[in-house]
Amino acid sequence: MVQQEERFSNQDLYQMIIPLFLEQFLVMLVGFADTLVVSYVGEAAVSGVSLVNQLNTIFIYLFMALAAGGSVVISQYIGRKALAAAGEAASQLFLFSILFSSLTAILVFAGKEVILQLLFGKVDDEVMEACVIYLTISAYSYPALAVYNAGAALLRSLGKTRFTMYLSFASNFINVIGNLIGVFVLHGGVAGVAYPSLAARMFSAVVITIYCFQCQNAVVYRSKWIFQWKQEMMNHILKIAIPNGMENGAFQLVKVALSSLAALFGTYQIAANGVAQSIWSLAALAGVAMGPVFITVIGQCMGNGDTASADRYFHKLLRITVSLSVIWNLLVFLITPLFLQFYALEAETKELVIWLVLIHNVFNALAYPFSGTLSNGLRAAGDVRFTMYISVISTLAVRLFCSYLFGISFQMGVIGIAIAMVFDWIFRAVVFYRRLQCGKWKTFQVI
């Protein structure tokens, strides 16, 4: 027990949490900067980039789900002190990431016109042209995205979140400077913002891969493991990754459906919902940043067979997550009126944004740590099918159904969609916390 405490002292936890939070915060700020730069290209460019990013998000979540599966396996091997096996798992994750992302890119290249016509066939020709350009260039970056996520999974399993934070800062700096040059100097239009993103992602992939080969790390990539297909090891990784990918895929599809539903509520509600969602993304950073911490800590404890320490860290990390979420969500809500000064919105729209942010932030602080962040710890323990079933059921039967019920039937508009989101969180929070308390997660074995 003492040894486990020393493994993850308060200082160890904060050294993981703070860089992860700053990394996510930086990515969010760069996202705002990207949107601002793209807006100078023209409305067709903004629309094209926005539409394609909805599609890109699906692939990004798939790569992240694969990396999360690898991270759980790597963390458990590290907890067992089987560092060679952890390195083999990381190397196999690297191999599969390259193969899977390359196949994805090839399929997108081959069918990009068909895909875009099916998804966005009713848009103007100018917007469709922007979509084709942006998607084509984006697809080149899919292998780089997957390779980066694989490397980040290894480093986060080791608790080396500071390196990924610095790398994120450097790559995002390349992206922003490249966007400015591409749009204002080279006048490259949509390509002027797409190629810098490609360059930044390739930079991140190359740097993190080189670092993961370095011998000073406790767990490293090895060529002999990368160029061999280890079916048993792949099975360990995919056993976590596939349910996680299905869960994320269902969530993204429902998210697209809810975007279409929100479009029925009139101009001012659409505008308020769009602005509120950008603020929601900022407010959600605390819970999102804690997810990899749960995977690393719980994964290592379970890999060592120390369920008592895992249980203790579950509750300790939940306390940290709730505390951090309450403080951060309160801060974001207090500065929301300042954000709204930068938007040319009517008073009625701004008031609706305030209500939407209030609803989100209260429950993001109190419910999301148990509904979202806690599920990462359950997956790290190997309880992946249960979390997948509950998440998919809740997304479809609670969020989607209640969005239609409150938004359309009760004529509550986007407020109804926000309340449905809250119901989804509360349902998951109750079920996942009961799962934690009953201890069923202690019976699963990943490796």
C-alpha positions, 0 to 999 in steps of 0.5 A: 500500500505504501509503495502504491502511494509513493508511485502516485504522490500528490506531486506526481498527480499534479505533474500529470494534471497541470500539463494535460490541462494546459495542453487542452487549453492551448488547443482550444485557444488555437481553435479560436484563432483558426476560426478567426483566420479562416473567416478572412478567406470568405463565407464559403471557406468558413462553411467548407472548413466547418463541414469537413471538420465534422467529418474529420472529428469522427476519424480523430475520435477513432484514432483517439479510441485506438490510442486509449486502448493502447494506453490502457494495455501499456499502463497495466504492463507498467503497473506489473513492471513488465516494461518490455511487454509495455514496449511491445504493446506500444510498438504494436499500437504504433504499427496498427495506427499506421496501417489503420490511418493509412487505410482510412486516408486511402478510402477517403481519397478514393471516395471523397466526392461521394462522401461529401455529396452524401453528407453535404450535397445540398450546399452551394458549389463554392462551398462544395469546392472548399470542402473537397480541397480541405478534405483532400489535404486533411486526409494526408494528415490522418496517419500523422494524427494517428501516429501522434496519438499512439506516441502520446498514449505511451508518454501519458502512460509513463506520466510524461505529460509535460513533453506532450504539452511542449510539443502541442505548444510548438505544433500549434504555433506552427499551425497559427503562423502557417495560417497567417502566412497561407491566408494573408501572404500567399492568399492560398484560400482554404489550402492556405489554412489546410497545409499548415495543419498538415505540416503541424501534425506531421511535425508532431508525429515525427518528433514524438516518434523519435522521442518514443525510440529514446532509451532514456524512457522506461518504455520505448518503441523497438523496430523488432516489435514494430515489424512483427504482427503480434496477434495476442497483443493486438487483441488486448489493444483492440478489446479496449479500442473497438468498444471505445470507438463504437461509443465515440462513433455513436456520440458523434452521429447523435451530435450531428443529428442534434445540430440538424435539430437545433437548426429548426429553432430559428436564427437567434436560437441557432446563433445562441447555441453556436456561441454557447457550444464554443464556451462549453468546449472551454468549460469542459477542459477540466473533465477532459484533461483528467481522463488520461490521468484516470487511465494511467493511474487506474491502469497501473494499479490494476496491472499490478493487481492492486485493486485496493489502491485502484479503489482509493485512487478512483475516489481521490481522482474523483475528488480532484476532478470535481474540485477542479471542475467546480472552480473552472466552470465557475470561472468560465461562467463569470467571464462569459459576459466578457466573451459576449462583448466580442460577438455582434449579437442581439440582447435576447441572443446574449441572454439565451447564451448566458442561460445555456452556459449556466445550465451546462457549467453547473452540471459539467462541474457536478455530474460530468466527472462521474459520467464522463471522466469516471468512465475512463477509469472503468475502461482502464480497469477493463470494464469496457463493454459495460461502459460502451453499452451504457454510453450508447444507450444513454446517448440514444435513449436519453440525450436524443429522445429527450432532445426531441421531447423537450426541444420539439414537443415541449417547444423549449428549443435549444434550452430543451437540448441542453436539458437533455444533455444534462439528463444524459450526464445524470443518468450515466453518473448514477450508473457509473458511480454505482458500478464503481461502488459495487466493485464489479470492475475489480473482476476484469483482466486486460492482460 
